[in-house]
């Protein structure tokens, strides 16, 4: 991690400023297994608190640790009652079925290239490139991933690199070229920079009004 931080500070003055404001990098990783990918499905398009509540309900039905067999044994009706949308229920069942049948083997993913992992995971319903990239970053610990489809990353680039509009993938790749081979850590700092900005704005608003400003929740790893 120290090597990545030094490289990013040296290669990009904007990133250096972000690192100094955000502070130490504290990335948290999950196990590269079925449960991590299943959890990411639950978290899609939900804030962290709501997703955590639903996932906990699912675990009470399937048992811990979460396994493909545990998901497949529970009826659709019960999983829907736990809070899974009809769409996410289909995704979860497809992931469980493919894993149970051996079509998706988590034990070999670590031996694959980033692109091979993305190709393999996106064969599952509901698993797009973004979800596969998040899996690469926070479970397989791949060091050079840039999720160009992530709104938070795009918005942070727009703010810190003074763009009038959200940058498109090609422009994002151009900006991030100097970060390689440590774009995963750089992405983490871009995400966290939005938290720092929101926290600063909240403090300013609170000081100006003398009232408590409610915190807005946002899904972030």
C-alpha positions in Angstrom: 0.0 0.0 0.0 2.8 2.4 0.8 4.3 1.9 -2.7 0.9 2.7 -4.2 0.5 5.9 -2.2 4.0 7.1 -3.1 3.4 6.5 -6.7 0.0 8.3 -6.8 1.4 11.3 -4.9 4.3 11.6 -7.3 2.4 11.0 -10.5 -0.6 13.3 -10.0 -0.7 16.5 -8.0 -4.5 16.4 -7.8 -4.4 12.8 -6.4 -1.7 14.0 -4.0 -4.1 16.6 -2.6 -6.9 14.0 -2.3 -4.6 11.6 -0.4 -3.5 14.4 2.0 -7.1 15.4 2.7 -8.6 11.9 3.0 -5.7 10.4 5.0 -4.5 6.7 5.2 -6.0 4.2 2.9 -8.1 1.7 4.8 -9.5 -0.6 2.1 -11.6 -3.5 3.5 -11.7 -6.8 1.7 -14.1 -9.7 1.6 -13.6 -13.3 0.8 -13.5 -14.3 -2.8 -16.5 -16.6 -2.6 -20.2 -17.0 -3.4 -21.4 -15.0 -0.4 -19.5 -11.9 -1.4 -20.9 -11.8 -4.9 -24.4 -12.6 -3.6 -24.1 -9.8 -1.1 -23.1 -7.4 -3.9 -26.4 -8.3 -5.7 -28.4 -7.3 -2.7 -26.5 -4.0 -2.4 -27.1 -2.9 -6.0 -28.9 0.4 -6.1 -29.6 0.5 -2.4 -28.1 2.5 0.4 -25.9 0.6 2.8 -28.4 0.5 5.7 -31.3 -0.9 3.7 -29.2 -3.4 1.9 -27.6 -4.6 5.2 -31.1 -5.2 6.7 -32.3 -7.2 3.7 -29.1 -9.3 3.5 -29.4 -10.1 7.3 -32.9 -11.3 6.7 -31.8 -13.5 3.8 -29.1 -15.0 6.0 -31.6 -15.9 8.6 -33.5 -17.9 6.0 -30.5 -19.5 4.3 -28.2 -20.0 7.3 -24.6 -18.8 7.8 -22.4 -18.9 5.9 -24.4 -18.1 2.8 -24.1 -21.0 0.3 -25.6 -21.7 -3.1 -27.5 -24.7 -1.5 -28.8 -22.4 1.2 -30.3 -20.0 -1.3 -31.8 -22.7 -3.5 -33.6 -24.4 -0.6 -35.5 -21.3 0.3 -38.7 -20.6 -1.6 -39.0 -17.5 -3.8 -41.9 -16.4 -1.6 -39.8 -16.3 1.5 -36.9 -14.5 -0.1 -39.3 -11.9 -1.6 -40.7 -11.4 1.9 -37.1 -10.8 3.2 -37.0 -7.8 0.9 -35.5 -9.0 -2.3 -37.0 -7.5 -5.4 -38.3 -9.9 -8.1 -35.4 -9.0 -10.2 -32.7 -9.5 -7.5 -34.3 -12.8 -6.5 -33.8 -14.0 -10.1 -30.2 -12.8 -10.0 -29.5 -14.5 -6.7 -31.1 -17.8 -7.8 -29.2 -17.8 -11.1 -25.9 -17.2 -9.3 -26.7 -20.0 -6.8 -27.7 -22.4 -9.6 -24.6 -21.7 -11.7 -22.3 -22.0 -8.7 -24.0 -25.2 -7.5 -23.7 -26.8 -11.0 -20.0 -25.9 -11.2 -20.4 -23.4 -14.0 -18.9 -20.8 -11.7 -16.0 -21.9 -9.6 -14.8 -19.3 -7.2 -11.7 -21.2 -6.4 -10.1 -20.6 -9.8 -11.0 -16.9 -10.2 -7.7 -15.8 -8.5 -5.8 -17.5 -11.3 -7.6 -15.6 -14.0 -6.8 -12.2 -15.5 -9.0 -9.3 -14.8 -10.8 -9.5 -18.1 -11.3 -13.3 -17.7 -12.9 -12.8 -14.3 -15.2 -10.1 -15.8 -16.2 -12.4 -18.6 -16.9 -15.3 -16.3 -18.9 -13.3 -13.7 -21.0 -11.4 -16.2 -22.4 -14.7 -17.4 -24.6 -14.6 -14.3 -27.9 -12.7 -14.6 -27.6 -9.3 -12.9 -23.8 -9.3 -12.7 -22.6 -6.5 -15.0 -19.1 -5.1 -15.5 -19.4 -2.7 -12.6 -20.2 -5.5 -10.1 -17.4 -7.7 -11.5 -15.0 -4.8 -11.2 -16.0 -4.3 -7.5 -15.4 -8.0 -6.9 -12.0 -7.7 -8.5 -11.1 -4.7 -6.3 -12.5 -5.7 -2.9 -12.3 -9.5 -2.9 -9.6 -10.5 -5.4 -7.5 -7.5 -4.3 -6.6 -6.6 -7.9 -4.5 -3.4 -7.8 -5.2 -1.8 -11.1 -9.0 -1.6 -11.6 -10.8 1.6 -12.7 -14.6 1.2 -12.7 -15.4 3.8 -15.4 -19.1 3.1 -15.1 -19.3 4.1 -11.4 -21.2 7.3 -10.8 -19.2 8.2 -7.7 -15.9 7.9 -9.5 -17.1 9.9 -12.4 -18.5 12.6 -10.2 -15.3 12.8 -8.1 -13.3 13.2 -11.3 -15.7 15.9 -12.5 -15.2 17.8 -9.2 -11.5 17.4 -8.7 -10.4 17.7 -12.3 -12.7 20.6 -12.9 -14.8 19.1 -15.7 -18.0 20.7 -16.7 -19.7 17.4 -17.3 -19.3 13.8 -16.0 -16.3 12.4 -17.9 -16.8 9.5 -20.2 -14.7 6.3 -20.1 -12.1 7.4 -22.6 -11.4 10.7 -20.7 -11.4 8.8 -17.4 -8.8 6.4 -18.8 -6.7 9.3 -19.9 -6.8 11.0 -16.5 -6.1 7.7 -14.8 -3.2 6.7 -17.0 -0.7 8.2 -14.6 -2.1 6.2 -11.7 -1.3 2.7 -13.2 -0.6 0.2 -11.9 -2.4 1.4 -8.7 -5.8 2.6 -10.0 -7.7 0.6 -7.4 -6.2 2.6 -4.6 -6.8 5.8 -6.6 -10.4 4.9 -7.1 -10.8 4.3 -3.4 -9.5 7.8 -2.7 -11.9 9.3 -5.3 -14.8 7.6 -3.5 -13.7 8.7 -0.1 -13.1 12.3 -1.3 -16.8 12.6 -1.8 -17.4 11.6 1.9 -14.8 14.2 3.0 -16.5 16.9 0.8 -19.9 16.0 2.1 -18.7 16.0 5.7 -17.1 19.5 5.2 -20.3 20.9 3.7 -22.4 19.5 6.5 -20.1 21.1 9.1 -20.3 24.5 7.3 -24.1 24.3 7.1 -24.4 23.3 10.7 -22.1 26.2 11.8 -24.1 28.7 9.7 -27.6 27.6 10.8 -26.9 26.3 14.2 -29.0 23.2 13.4 -28.1 19.6 12.9 -27.8 18.6 9.2 -29.0 15.1 8.5 -26.4 12.8 6.9 -27.1 11.4 3.5 -26.2 7.8 3.1 -24.4 6.5 0.0 -23.3 3.0 -1.0 -19.6 2.9 -0.8 -17.0 0.2 -0.2 
